[in-house]
Amino acid sequence: MSTSHQRSTPTQDSVRRQNLGALLRYVHVAGDTSRAELTNQLGLNRSTIGALTADLAGAGLIDEGTPQETGRAGRPSLVVRPRSSRVYGYALSIEVDRLRAARVGLGGKVLDSRELPRPHGTAVRDTVATLAGFVHDMQRATPPDGVFVGSGIAVSRMMRHADGVVRVLPAAVSAADGVAVAAGTSAAAAAGAAGIVADLGVALGAELGLDRPPVVGAVADLAALAEHTRGAAAGLDNVVHLHGDAGISAGIIADGRRVTGHGGHGGEVGHMVVNPQGRECGCGSRGCWEMEIARHVPLERDAVRACVDAARRGDPAARATLRQAADWLGFGVANLVNVFNPTAVVFGGALRELYLAGAAQVRGRLATMALPACREHLRLRTPLLGDDAPLVGAAELAFERLLADPLETADS
């Protein structure tokens, strides 16, 4: 048999690096963990776990200590803790109505944060200075022995994440950037005309003097990553996270992996046509899902909350509006459930309040439109991380390089 078709045997060093990454990732997600639990979960023997934790502790990535009193006889297993105060990354978020930044420690602990409203009409390119100012301000409070491992940016609407170039759909341009765009204009032409194609990663990296530019991801995609890692969808490998933020986009987890589509342009489910005779959309089509919902309630947090409050006070018009909007919400969800067969659908952003107020309509549509094999196991949830999900997801991007090769990254 030709050796050219045989797999190369992993070297001792590659296996060690893989095990170091697996151990640090487990502690990063789970938090304080005993050596005994690590031995059980990672399938490694006690001596190997001891050697790995010694390496990670020596690099300043974890601490080890005795647990609190357990009441059990015998010597307790040492507890491994992420060094959250020392090892950190920056998470940034560009949303329709606000700009946010956080310094996040290993283990997902938010150590510092900043936030400002994003004025209507502020183009994406004009947010770089503000975000860089946030980071510079937070840097003053970092410990002198701190280890910076990377940064991530969550951006609303469409973007191409492979190279950090952000592209905004015409509908999003109109809503978020205050630019009038003719119906039917292509996304690329509208973005070019409005001057909102911005290489955010490179621009921010240069502003901050970073050797490696921040990694860029879509808000819905990163919210899905966050909820799947440490939120409402933890432990579930097939998830659709719907994010309402002037429109509707989706973060999709399939078999435990993010599905972002070619060039990062996947997940624009708001432009799924649900009514061919419906209203004209900024994308050039008619009856897009987000347009049919927005015909009743604008997909903005404050607008949805105002409608919900009015309905709770007994306003019959508000109640009827919510029922109609929630019915369209359920219509689209049923289609997505039939396509992706997820274990859970999570409703984030402005869709959280709409779902909570109209859960009966959503479930009614699922009962009549979703295939039994796709709905019988389905869980409908709201984000455990709330509005912080995109920021938490951006932090996960920041830590990815460290978790893939802990010692190499910590030393660089």
Beta strands, then each sheet from edge to edge (+ up, - down):
strand 1: 33-34
strand 2: 62-65
strand 3: 79-82
strand 4: 87-94
strand 5: 98-105
strand 6: 109-117
strand 7: 147-155
strand 8: 159-160
strand 9: 165-166
strand 10: 198-199
strand 11: 215-218
strand 12: 239-244
strand 13: 248-254
strand 14: 257-259
strand 15: 344-349
strand 16: 379-381
sheet 1: 1+ 3- 2+
sheet 2: 6+ 5- 4+ 7+ 11+
sheet 3: 8+ 9- 10+
sheet 4: 14+ 13- 12+ 15+ 16+
end
